[in-house]
Amino acid sequence: MAYNLLKGKRGIIFGALDDKSIAWHTALKAREEGASFVLTNAPIAMRMGAIKELADETGSEIIPADATSIEDLTNLFEKSMEILGGKLDFVLHSIGMSPNVRKGKDYGDLNYDWFLKTLDVSGLSFHKVLQTAEKTEAMNEYGSILALSYIAAQRTFPDYGDMAQAKAVLESIARSYGYRFAKLNKVRVNTISQSPTMTTAGTGVSGFDVFYDYADKMSPLGNASGEDCANYIVMMFSDFTRMVTM
Ligand SMILES: NC(=O)c1ccc[n+]([C@@H]2O[C@H](COP(=O)([O-])OP(=O)(O)OC[C@H]3O[C@@H](n4cnc5c(N)ncnc54)[C@H](O)[C@@H]3O)[C@@H](O)[C@H]2O)c1
């Protein structure tokens, strides 16, 4: 059922890789609720081609951008405002990647160049997105910028590796920039801590199946699916949460 929660709202959605991605579910839901948006992902992820299907289905344009590149992000924000015909109301940062986790590196044997890459892609990129949004004056008042986190930012989950530090950075940036952006332009900044979800990023974590079942048993309502998360995200983009930040 659709409620037109995002009628007339414009945004940017990062991170739809395939139909399992949380960003993919969010794009479908946001469209259903009346939003128009630009889809973006790292140029390398474009090669998979699936994002094109989502763009056709949602009537959106795609602008490739590496979220660690200020040049790409500036181009993305400026072009998105042109394409959508005005300033933005929402941005979803749905980005995560750790070379150490991907290559199964033990926490006592991390490669530090990769660690920096993890922090840059999964943590710092959120600051870059926020700073670029501010500098390009892209956001409308009460606009909502959101990133996806995981409970390992705050508690110990052995197999999550250096992604735990990246998520701690991400959540801290949401608080620091959330304060700044609210004061400056009444823009809201939040993170949602999602349950384990069977996506490319999720299943890259070793022992993910056990992890998934454990979380499902521990939570009184069970794990939230990608669709459940998308519903929550859409609500966070809507005017029903206009006083919710940080
Ligand atoms: N799946 C889970 O269990 C789970 C749980 C909690 C939080 N999250 C978070 O949700 C978010 C989305 O992940 P997902 O589970 O949908 O997996 P996913 O693999 O579908 O999405 C991750 C996305 O990050 C993109 N990305 C990687 N490097 C990038 C870069 N340099 N620039 C731009 N984009 C880049 C990938 O192309 C991909 O689209 C991530 O932040 C992830 O950490 C996932």
The ligand as an SDF file (V2000), in Angstrom:
LIG
                    3D

 44 48  0  0  0  0  0  0  0  0999 V2000
   23.7600   -6.6450    4.8360 N   0  0  0  0  0  0  0  0  0  0  0  0
   23.8790   -6.5120    6.1500 C   0  0  0  0  0  0  0  0  0  0  0  0
   23.8860   -7.4820    6.8880 O   0  0  0  0  0  0  0  0  0  0  0  0
   23.9910   -5.1270    6.7310 C   0  0  0  0  0  0  0  0  0  0  0  0
   23.7060   -4.9240    8.0930 C   0  0  0  0  0  0  0  0  0  0  0  0
   23.8320   -3.6290    8.6300 C   0  0  0  0  0  0  0  0  0  0  0  0
   24.2520   -2.5890    7.8080 C   0  0  0  0  0  0  0  0  0  0  0  0
   24.5290   -2.8330    6.4830 N   0  0  0  0  0  0  0  0  0  0  0  0
   24.9860   -1.7030    5.6560 C   0  0  0  0  0  0  0  0  0  0  0  0
   24.0510   -1.4280    4.6440 O   0  0  0  0  0  0  0  0  0  0  0  0
   24.7150   -0.7260    3.5880 C   0  0  0  0  0  0  0  0  0  0  0  0
   24.3380   -1.3240    2.2520 C   0  0  0  0  0  0  0  0  0  0  0  0
   24.8500   -2.6260    2.1200 O   0  0  0  0  0  0  0  0  0  0  0  0
   24.0070   -3.8500    1.5360 P   0  0  0  0  0  0  0  0  0  0  0  0
   23.8850   -4.8480    2.6250 O   0  0  0  0  0  0  0  0  0  0  0  0
   22.7960   -3.3800    0.8380 O   0  0  0  0  0  0  0  0  0  0  0  0
   25.0620   -4.4970    0.5030 O   0  0  0  0  0  0  0  0  0  0  0  0
   25.4230   -4.1600   -1.0270 P   0  0  0  0  0  0  0  0  0  0  0  0
   26.6880   -4.9250   -1.2800 O   0  0  0  0  0  0  0  0  0  0  0  0
   24.2690   -4.4420   -1.8860 O   0  0  0  0  0  0  0  0  0  0  0  0
   25.7140   -2.5870   -1.0220 O   0  0  0  0  0  0  0  0  0  0  0  0
   26.9760   -2.0180   -0.7330 C   0  0  0  0  0  0  0  0  0  0  0  0
   27.2130   -0.9600   -1.7910 C   0  0  0  0  0  0  0  0  0  0  0  0
   28.3850   -0.1690   -1.5470 O   0  0  0  0  0  0  0  0  0  0  0  0
   28.8350    0.2300   -2.8180 C   0  0  0  0  0  0  0  0  0  0  0  0
   30.1870    0.7710   -2.7750 N   0  0  0  0  0  0  0  0  0  0  0  0
   31.3310    0.1380   -2.4050 C   0  0  0  0  0  0  0  0  0  0  0  0
   32.3750    0.9660   -2.5610 N   0  0  0  0  0  0  0  0  0  0  0  0
   31.8950    2.1540   -3.0290 C   0  0  0  0  0  0  0  0  0  0  0  0
   32.4900    3.3990   -3.3740 C   0  0  0  0  0  0  0  0  0  0  0  0
   33.8100    3.6010   -3.2840 N   0  0  0  0  0  0  0  0  0  0  0  0
   31.6790    4.4040   -3.8340 N   0  0  0  0  0  0  0  0  0  0  0  0
   30.3460    4.2300   -3.9490 C   0  0  0  0  0  0  0  0  0  0  0  0
   29.7280    3.0670   -3.6180 N   0  0  0  0  0  0  0  0  0  0  0  0
   30.5010    2.0440   -3.1710 C   0  0  0  0  0  0  0  0  0  0  0  0
   28.7610   -1.0800   -3.6070 C   0  0  0  0  0  0  0  0  0  0  0  0
   28.9010   -0.8990   -5.0110 O   0  0  0  0  0  0  0  0  0  0  0  0
   27.3790   -1.5580   -3.2000 C   0  0  0  0  0  0  0  0  0  0  0  0
   26.3780   -1.0650   -4.0600 O   0  0  0  0  0  0  0  0  0  0  0  0
   26.2130   -0.7880    3.9170 C   0  0  0  0  0  0  0  0  0  0  0  0
   26.5800    0.4040    4.5880 O   0  0  0  0  0  0  0  0  0  0  0  0
   26.2730   -1.9410    4.8890 C   0  0  0  0  0  0  0  0  0  0  0  0
   27.4250   -1.9170    5.7090 O   0  0  0  0  0  0  0  0  0  0  0  0
   24.3830   -4.0640    5.9260 C   0  0  0  0  0  0  0  0  0  0  0  0
  1  2  1  0
  2  3  2  0
  2  4  1  0
  4  5  1  0
  4 44  2  0
  5  6  2  0
  6  7  1  0
  7  8  2  0
  8  9  1  0
  8 44  1  0
  9 10  1  0
  9 42  1  0
 10 11  1  0
 11 12  1  0
 11 40  1  0
 12 13  1  0
 13 14  1  0
 14 15  2  0
 14 16  1  0
 14 17  1  0
 17 18  1  0
 18 19  2  0
 18 20  1  0
 18 21  1  0
 21 22  1  0
 22 23  1  0
 23 24  1  0
 23 38  1  0
 24 25  1  0
 25 26  1  0
 25 36  1  0
 26 27  1  0
 26 35  1  0
 27 28  2  0
 28 29  1  0
 29 30  1  0
 29 35  2  0
 30 31  1  0
 30 32  2  0
 32 33  1  0
 33 34  2  0
 34 35  1  0
 36 37  1  0
 36 38  1  0
 38 39  1  0
 40 41  1  0
 40 42  1  0
 42 43  1  0
M  CHG  2   8   1  16  -1
M  END
$$$$
